[in-house]
Amino acid sequence: MFKELKHKFVIINMSLLSFVFVAIFTVIYVLTAVSGERQINFTLRKVINEPPKRSPGDPRMTTSLVVDMDDRGNIVKSFSFVTMEEESIKEAVSKAMQSSKMSAKIKVGDFNYSFLKGEGPFGKKIVFVDRSPQQENLKSILIIFIITGGASLILLYLISLHLANSTIKPIKEAFEKQQQFIEDASHELKTPLTIIKTNLSVISANEDMDVKSQAKWLGFIHSQTERMSNLINDMLSLAKIDSLEQPLYIANFDFSKVLDGVLLSFEAFIFESDIELKTEIKEDIYLNGNKEDIQRLVTILMDNAVKNTPKNGIISVYLNYEKNNIQLTIRNTGSGIPSESIDKIFERFYRADSSRARESGGYGLGLAIAKSIVERYHGKIYARSNANVDASFIVELPN
C-alpha cells in the first residue's frame, strides 16, 4: 500500500514538474522566436530604407542582401553582405518575385532567407536577410533546454523520491503503530474476557449454589471487569489527547500547589510501603495549561515511581526553573530501567517487566499518556537510569 502511495506521489510530482518545465521552456522558446522575427523584420525595413554601409561595426553587414531591379525584372545591381553565389542570388530573386506577398520566407539551397519588396531607384528593390543566426540561436536554446531540463528532471526525480520516502515514513510508522496498538489492545482485552467467560461457565455449572458460595468466581469477574474498564479509559484518554480537534482549555495555575496536592494523595500509600519521600519544590511556579492534564501527568509519574520503589527506598521530587523551562524530576531508587528499554518505555503497551506490570494491573499505557500530555504542551519527557540504583523521569515544559 505504502509502496503504491510512494509511486503515485512521485508520478504526480514529476508530472507537475515536467508540465511546469515544458511550459516555461515553451514560453521562453516562443518569446525568443518572436523576438528574432521582430529583429529580422526591423532589419529588413531598416535596410530597404537606408542600405547599410560596408562597415565592420554595422551588424547588418553580415546578414543582408540588397538587389535593385528594373521594371522588366532584370537585376541592375546588388549589394551582397552575405556569402552568396550569383546563381543563388538569381534563385532568391526569382522566388521572391514569384511570391504574391511583400514579405515572406524562402529557402535557397541549404539556407533560409526572409525578404521584403519595395520601390527602388531603378524600379523594384528586394532586401534579403539571412535567417541562419536566428535558427542557430533557437537550435542552441533548444539543446540547452533539453540538456538542462533532462538533468533537472533527473535531479528532481531523486529529490521527489527522497521527499516521498520522508513524507510517507512517519505515516507508515503511525499506521504500523496504530496496527500494533489495535493488536495489543485486542490481546489485552482478550485475556480478561477469557477469564470472565471461564468464571461465568463455572457459575453456570453450579446453578444450585447461592451467590455467597460463588463469591470467589464473582470476585474474579469483578476484578477483570475493572481491569478492562481501566484499559478502555486509558485508551480513550490517549485518543482524546492525540485528537487535534480536542480543545485545550488554558488557564494560569500554580504548578507548585498542584504538585503538592498530588503528592499528598500518595502520602498514606508511601508511608504504608515504607518509602521515604524527599521533595524540593520551588514555590509559586505558574504554568499556562490545563490543570487536570498536569495533575494526571504527575499522578502517572508518581504511580510509576511508587510501584517501582522497594521497601525502605527513596522517592525524590524536584520542581524548579531550568533556563527558560519548568523542570519536574521524579527519581526513585530501585532496580532502575534496563538500558535496552530506556528508549522504549514511552511506547504504548510496552512494559520492561511484563510480569510485575500485570501483577500491579498496568497495561503499559501510563507513560505513553504522560508523553502525549507533555508533547501537547510542546515539552519534552525523558528518562535516565543507573542499573540497580535508581531511575529518573524528567519533564521540561515551556515557561
Contacts in CASP RR format, 6 or more apart in sequence:
PFRMAT RR
TARGET T0000
AUTHOR 0000-0000-0000
METHOD contacts of the structure
MODEL  1
MFKELKHKFVIINMSLLSFVFVAIFTVIYVLTAVSGERQINFTLRKVINE
PPKRSPGDPRMTTSLVVDMDDRGNIVKSFSFVTMEEESIKEAVSKAMQSS
KMSAKIKVGDFNYSFLKGEGPFGKKIVFVDRSPQQENLKSILIIFIITGG
ASLILLYLISLHLANSTIKPIKEAFEKQQQFIEDASHELKTPLTIIKTNL
SVISANEDMDVKSQAKWLGFIHSQTERMSNLINDMLSLAKIDSLEQPLYI
ANFDFSKVLDGVLLSFEAFIFESDIELKTEIKEDIYLNGNKEDIQRLVTI
LMDNAVKNTPKNGIISVYLNYEKNNIQLTIRNTGSGIPSESIDKIFERFY
RADSSRARESGGYGLGLAIAKSIVERYHGKIYARSNANVDASFIVELPN
2 168 0 8 1.000
2 171 0 8 1.000
2 172 0 8 1.000
2 175 0 8 1.000
5 168 0 8 1.000
6 161 0 8 1.000
6 164 0 8 1.000
6 165 0 8 1.000
6 168 0 8 1.000
9 160 0 8 1.000
9 163 0 8 1.000
9 164 0 8 1.000
9 167 0 8 1.000
9 168 0 8 1.000
10 157 0 8 1.000
10 160 0 8 1.000
10 161 0 8 1.000
10 164 0 8 1.000
13 156 0 8 1.000
13 160 0 8 1.000
13 163 0 8 1.000
13 164 0 8 1.000
14 153 0 8 1.000
14 156 0 8 1.000
14 157 0 8 1.000
14 160 0 8 1.000
17 153 0 8 1.000
17 156 0 8 1.000
17 160 0 8 1.000
18 153 0 8 1.000
21 149 0 8 1.000
21 152 0 8 1.000
21 153 0 8 1.000
25 145 0 8 1.000
25 149 0 8 1.000
28 141 0 8 1.000
28 145 0 8 1.000
29 138 0 8 1.000
29 141 0 8 1.000
29 142 0 8 1.000
29 145 0 8 1.000
32 137 0 8 1.000
32 138 0 8 1.000
32 141 0 8 1.000
33 134 0 8 1.000
33 138 0 8 1.000
36 134 0 8 1.000
36 137 0 8 1.000
37 134 0 8 1.000
39 134 0 8 1.000
40 114 0 8 1.000
40 129 0 8 1.000
40 131 0 8 1.000
40 134 0 8 1.000
41 103 0 8 1.000
41 114 0 8 1.000
41 116 0 8 1.000
43 60 0 8 1.000
43 63 0 8 1.000
43 64 0 8 1.000
43 129 0 8 1.000
44 103 0 8 1.000
44 114 0 8 1.000
44 115 0 8 1.000
44 116 0 8 1.000
44 127 0 8 1.000
44 129 0 8 1.000
45 116 0 8 1.000
46 52 0 8 1.000
46 60 0 8 1.000
47 60 0 8 1.000
47 64 0 8 1.000
47 66 0 8 1.000
47 127 0 8 1.000
47 129 0 8 1.000
48 66 0 8 1.000
48 116 0 8 1.000
48 118 0 8 1.000
48 125 0 8 1.000
48 127 0 8 1.000
51 66 0 8 1.000
51 79 0 8 1.000
52 58 0 8 1.000
52 60 0 8 1.000
52 61 0 8 1.000
52 64 0 8 1.000
52 81 0 8 1.000
53 61 0 8 1.000
54 61 0 8 1.000
54 81 0 8 1.000
55 61 0 8 1.000
60 81 0 8 1.000
61 81 0 8 1.000
62 81 0 8 1.000
62 82 0 8 1.000
62 130 0 8 1.000
63 81 0 8 1.000
63 82 0 8 1.000
63 129 0 8 1.000
63 130 0 8 1.000
63 133 0 8 1.000
64 79 0 8 1.000
64 81 0 8 1.000
64 82 0 8 1.000
64 127 0 8 1.000
64 128 0 8 1.000
64 129 0 8 1.000
64 130 0 8 1.000
65 78 0 8 1.000
65 79 0 8 1.000
65 80 0 8 1.000
65 81 0 8 1.000
65 82 0 8 1.000
65 84 0 8 1.000
65 89 0 8 1.000
65 92 0 8 1.000
65 113 0 8 1.000
65 127 0 8 1.000
65 128 0 8 1.000
65 129 0 8 1.000
65 130 0 8 1.000
66 78 0 8 1.000
66 79 0 8 1.000
66 125 0 8 1.000
66 126 0 8 1.000
66 127 0 8 1.000
66 128 0 8 1.000
67 75 0 8 1.000
67 77 0 8 1.000
67 78 0 8 1.000
67 79 0 8 1.000
67 89 0 8 1.000
67 92 0 8 1.000
67 93 0 8 1.000
67 125 0 8 1.000
67 126 0 8 1.000
67 127 0 8 1.000
67 128 0 8 1.000
68 75 0 8 1.000
68 76 0 8 1.000
68 77 0 8 1.000
68 78 0 8 1.000
68 120 0 8 1.000
68 121 0 8 1.000
68 122 0 8 1.000
68 123 0 8 1.000
68 124 0 8 1.000
68 125 0 8 1.000
69 75 0 8 1.000
69 76 0 8 1.000
69 93 0 8 1.000
69 122 0 8 1.000
69 123 0 8 1.000
69 124 0 8 1.000
69 125 0 8 1.000
69 126 0 8 1.000
70 76 0 8 1.000
70 122 0 8 1.000
70 123 0 8 1.000
70 124 0 8 1.000
71 122 0 8 1.000
71 123 0 8 1.000
71 124 0 8 1.000
73 97 0 8 1.000
73 124 0 8 1.000
75 89 0 8 1.000
75 90 0 8 1.000
75 93 0 8 1.000
76 122 0 8 1.000
78 89 0 8 1.000
80 89 0 8 1.000
82 128 0 8 1.000
82 130 0 8 1.000
84 92 0 8 1.000
84 108 0 8 1.000
88 108 0 8 1.000
88 109 0 8 1.000
91 108 0 8 1.000
91 109 0 8 1.000
92 106 0 8 1.000
92 108 0 8 1.000
92 113 0 8 1.000
92 115 0 8 1.000
92 128 0 8 1.000
93 126 0 8 1.000
95 106 0 8 1.000
95 108 0 8 1.000
96 104 0 8 1.000
96 106 0 8 1.000
96 115 0 8 1.000
96 117 0 8 1.000
96 126 0 8 1.000
96 128 0 8 1.000
97 126 0 8 1.000
99 106 0 8 1.000
99 115 0 8 1.000
102 116 0 8 1.000
102 117 0 8 1.000
102 118 0 8 1.000
103 114 0 8 1.000
103 115 0 8 1.000
103 116 0 8 1.000
103 117 0 8 1.000
104 114 0 8 1.000
104 115 0 8 1.000
105 112 0 8 1.000
105 113 0 8 1.000
105 114 0 8 1.000
105 115 0 8 1.000
105 131 0 8 1.000
106 112 0 8 1.000
106 113 0 8 1.000
106 114 0 8 1.000
106 115 0 8 1.000
107 113 0 8 1.000
111 130 0 8 1.000
111 131 0 8 1.000
111 132 0 8 1.000
112 130 0 8 1.000
112 131 0 8 1.000
112 132 0 8 1.000
112 135 0 8 1.000
113 128 0 8 1.000
113 129 0 8 1.000
113 130 0 8 1.000
113 131 0 8 1.000
114 128 0 8 1.000
114 129 0 8 1.000
114 131 0 8 1.000
115 126 0 8 1.000
115 127 0 8 1.000
115 128 0 8 1.000
115 129 0 8 1.000
116 126 0 8 1.000
116 127 0 8 1.000
117 124 0 8 1.000
117 125 0 8 1.000
117 126 0 8 1.000
118 124 0 8 1.000
118 125 0 8 1.000
118 126 0 8 1.000
118 127 0 8 1.000
119 125 0 8 1.000
177 348 0 8 1.000
180 348 0 8 1.000
180 349 0 8 1.000
181 348 0 8 1.000
181 349 0 8 1.000
184 348 0 8 1.000
184 349 0 8 1.000
185 231 0 8 1.000
185 235 0 8 1.000
185 349 0 8 1.000
188 231 0 8 1.000
188 349 0 8 1.000
188 363 0 8 1.000
189 228 0 8 1.000
189 231 0 8 1.000
192 224 0 8 1.000
192 225 0 8 1.000
192 227 0 8 1.000
192 228 0 8 1.000
193 224 0 8 1.000
193 228 0 8 1.000
195 220 0 8 1.000
195 221 0 8 1.000
195 224 0 8 1.000
196 220 0 8 1.000
196 221 0 8 1.000
196 224 0 8 1.000
196 225 0 8 1.000
199 217 0 8 1.000
199 218 0 8 1.000
199 220 0 8 1.000
199 221 0 8 1.000
200 217 0 8 1.000
200 221 0 8 1.000
202 217 0 8 1.000
203 214 0 8 1.000
203 217 0 8 1.000
203 218 0 8 1.000
206 213 0 8 1.000
206 214 0 8 1.000
211 218 0 8 1.000
227 361 0 8 1.000
230 361 0 8 1.000
230 362 0 8 1.000
230 363 0 8 1.000
231 363 0 8 1.000
231 365 0 8 1.000
234 363 0 8 1.000
234 365 0 8 1.000
234 366 0 8 1.000
234 369 0 8 1.000
235 365 0 8 1.000
237 296 0 8 1.000
237 369 0 8 1.000
238 348 0 8 1.000
238 365 0 8 1.000
238 368 0 8 1.000
238 369 0 8 1.000
238 372 0 8 1.000
240 246 0 8 1.000
241 369 0 8 1.000
241 372 0 8 1.000
241 373 0 8 1.000
241 376 0 8 1.000
242 372 0 8 1.000
248 289 0 8 1.000
248 290 0 8 1.000
248 376 0 8 1.000
249 289 0 8 1.000
249 290 0 8 1.000
250 288 0 8 1.000
250 289 0 8 1.000
250 290 0 8 1.000
251 288 0 8 1.000
251 289 0 8 1.000
251 290 0 8 1.000
251 291 0 8 1.000
252 286 0 8 1.000
252 287 0 8 1.000
252 288 0 8 1.000
252 289 0 8 1.000
253 286 0 8 1.000
253 287 0 8 1.000
253 289 0 8 1.000
253 291 0 8 1.000
253 294 0 8 1.000
254 284 0 8 1.000
254 285 0 8 1.000
254 286 0 8 1.000
255 285 0 8 1.000
255 286 0 8 1.000
255 287 0 8 1.000
255 294 0 8 1.000
255 319 0 8 1.000
255 326 0 8 1.000
256 281 0 8 1.000
256 282 0 8 1.000
256 283 0 8 1.000
256 284 0 8 1.000
256 285 0 8 1.000
256 319 0 8 1.000
258 291 0 8 1.000
258 294 0 8 1.000
258 295 0 8 1.000
258 298 0 8 1.000
259 281 0 8 1.000
259 298 0 8 1.000
259 317 0 8 1.000
259 319 0 8 1.000
259 328 0 8 1.000
260 281 0 8 1.000
262 295 0 8 1.000
262 298 0 8 1.000
262 299 0 8 1.000
262 302 0 8 1.000
263 277 0 8 1.000
263 279 0 8 1.000
263 302 0 8 1.000
263 317 0 8 1.000
265 299 0 8 1.000
266 277 0 8 1.000
266 302 0 8 1.000
266 303 0 8 1.000
266 306 0 8 1.000
267 277 0 8 1.000
269 306 0 8 1.000
270 277 0 8 1.000
270 306 0 8 1.000
270 315 0 8 1.000
273 306 0 8 1.000
273 309 0 8 1.000
273 311 0 8 1.000
274 311 0 8 1.000
274 312 0 8 1.000
274 313 0 8 1.000
275 306 0 8 1.000
275 309 0 8 1.000
275 311 0 8 1.000
275 312 0 8 1.000
275 313 0 8 1.000
275 314 0 8 1.000
275 315 0 8 1.000
276 312 0 8 1.000
276 313 0 8 1.000
276 314 0 8 1.000
276 315 0 8 1.000
277 314 0 8 1.000
277 315 0 8 1.000
277 316 0 8 1.000
277 317 0 8 1.000
278 314 0 8 1.000
278 315 0 8 1.000
278 316 0 8 1.000
278 317 0 8 1.000
279 316 0 8 1.000
279 317 0 8 1.000
279 318 0 8 1.000
280 316 0 8 1.000
280 317 0 8 1.000
280 318 0 8 1.000
280 319 0 8 1.000
280 320 0 8 1.000
281 317 0 8 1.000
281 318 0 8 1.000
281 319 0 8 1.000
282 319 0 8 1.000
282 320 0 8 1.000
282 321 0 8 1.000
285 319 0 8 1.000
285 320 0 8 1.000
285 321 0 8 1.000
285 326 0 8 1.000
287 294 0 8 1.000
287 326 0 8 1.000
287 397 0 8 1.000
287 399 0 8 1.000
289 377 0 8 1.000
293 373 0 8 1.000
293 376 0 8 1.000
293 377 0 8 1.000
294 373 0 8 1.000
296 369 0 8 1.000
296 373 0 8 1.000
297 370 0 8 1.000
297 373 0 8 1.000
297 374 0 8 1.000
297 395 0 8 1.000
298 328 0 8 1.000
298 330 0 8 1.000
300 366 0 8 1.000
300 367 0 8 1.000
300 369 0 8 1.000
300 370 0 8 1.000
301 328 0 8 1.000
301 330 0 8 1.000
301 370 0 8 1.000
301 393 0 8 1.000
301 395 0 8 1.000
302 315 0 8 1.000
302 317 0 8 1.000
302 330 0 8 1.000
304 366 0 8 1.000
304 367 0 8 1.000
304 393 0 8 1.000
305 315 0 8 1.000
305 330 0 8 1.000
305 331 0 8 1.000
305 332 0 8 1.000
305 393 0 8 1.000
306 315 0 8 1.000
306 332 0 8 1.000
307 356 0 8 1.000
307 360 0 8 1.000
308 332 0 8 1.000
308 334 0 8 1.000
308 335 0 8 1.000
308 336 0 8 1.000
308 391 0 8 1.000
309 315 0 8 1.000
309 332 0 8 1.000
309 333 0 8 1.000
309 334 0 8 1.000
310 333 0 8 1.000
310 334 0 8 1.000
313 332 0 8 1.000
313 333 0 8 1.000
313 334 0 8 1.000
314 332 0 8 1.000
314 333 0 8 1.000
315 330 0 8 1.000
315 331 0 8 1.000
315 332 0 8 1.000
315 333 0 8 1.000
316 329 0 8 1.000
316 330 0 8 1.000
316 331 0 8 1.000
316 332 0 8 1.000
317 328 0 8 1.000
317 329 0 8 1.000
317 330 0 8 1.000
317 331 0 8 1.000
318 327 0 8 1.000
318 328 0 8 1.000
318 329 0 8 1.000
318 330 0 8 1.000
318 331 0 8 1.000
319 326 0 8 1.000
319 327 0 8 1.000
319 328 0 8 1.000
319 329 0 8 1.000
320 326 0 8 1.000
320 327 0 8 1.000
321 327 0 8 1.000
321 399 0 8 1.000
322 396 0 8 1.000
324 398 0 8 1.000
324 399 0 8 1.000
325 379 0 8 1.000
325 396 0 8 1.000
325 397 0 8 1.000
325 398 0 8 1.000
325 399 0 8 1.000
326 396 0 8 1.000
326 397 0 8 1.000
326 398 0 8 1.000
326 399 0 8 1.000
327 394 0 8 1.000
327 395 0 8 1.000
327 396 0 8 1.000
328 394 0 8 1.000
328 395 0 8 1.000
328 397 0 8 1.000
329 392 0 8 1.000
329 393 0 8 1.000
329 394 0 8 1.000
329 395 0 8 1.000
330 392 0 8 1.000
330 393 0 8 1.000
331 390 0 8 1.000
331 391 0 8 1.000
331 392 0 8 1.000
331 393 0 8 1.000
332 390 0 8 1.000
332 391 0 8 1.000
332 392 0 8 1.000
333 389 0 8 1.000
333 390 0 8 1.000
334 388 0 8 1.000
334 389 0 8 1.000
334 390 0 8 1.000
334 391 0 8 1.000
335 387 0 8 1.000
335 388 0 8 1.000
336 385 0 8 1.000
336 386 0 8 1.000
336 387 0 8 1.000
336 388 0 8 1.000
336 389 0 8 1.000
336 390 0 8 1.000
336 391 0 8 1.000
337 345 0 8 1.000
337 352 0 8 1.000
337 383 0 8 1.000
337 385 0 8 1.000
337 391 0 8 1.000
338 352 0 8 1.000
338 387 0 8 1.000
339 385 0 8 1.000
339 387 0 8 1.000
341 350 0 8 1.000
341 352 0 8 1.000
342 383 0 8 1.000
342 384 0 8 1.000
342 385 0 8 1.000
344 350 0 8 1.000
344 352 0 8 1.000
345 352 0 8 1.000
345 367 0 8 1.000
345 383 0 8 1.000
346 367 0 8 1.000
346 368 0 8 1.000
346 370 0 8 1.000
346 371 0 8 1.000
346 381 0 8 1.000
346 383 0 8 1.000
347 368 0 8 1.000
348 364 0 8 1.000
348 365 0 8 1.000
348 368 0 8 1.000
349 363 0 8 1.000
349 364 0 8 1.000
349 365 0 8 1.000
349 368 0 8 1.000
350 364 0 8 1.000
350 368 0 8 1.000
351 357 0 8 1.000
351 362 0 8 1.000
351 364 0 8 1.000
357 363 0 8 1.000
357 364 0 8 1.000
370 381 0 8 1.000
370 395 0 8 1.000
371 381 0 8 1.000
374 380 0 8 1.000
374 381 0 8 1.000
374 395 0 8 1.000
374 397 0 8 1.000
375 381 0 8 1.000
377 397 0 8 1.000
377 398 0 8 1.000
378 398 0 8 1.000
379 395 0 8 1.000
379 396 0 8 1.000
379 397 0 8 1.000
379 398 0 8 1.000
380 395 0 8 1.000
380 396 0 8 1.000
381 393 0 8 1.000
381 394 0 8 1.000
381 395 0 8 1.000
381 396 0 8 1.000
382 393 0 8 1.000
382 394 0 8 1.000
383 391 0 8 1.000
383 392 0 8 1.000
383 393 0 8 1.000
383 394 0 8 1.000
384 391 0 8 1.000
384 392 0 8 1.000
384 394 0 8 1.000
385 391 0 8 1.000
385 392 0 8 1.000
END
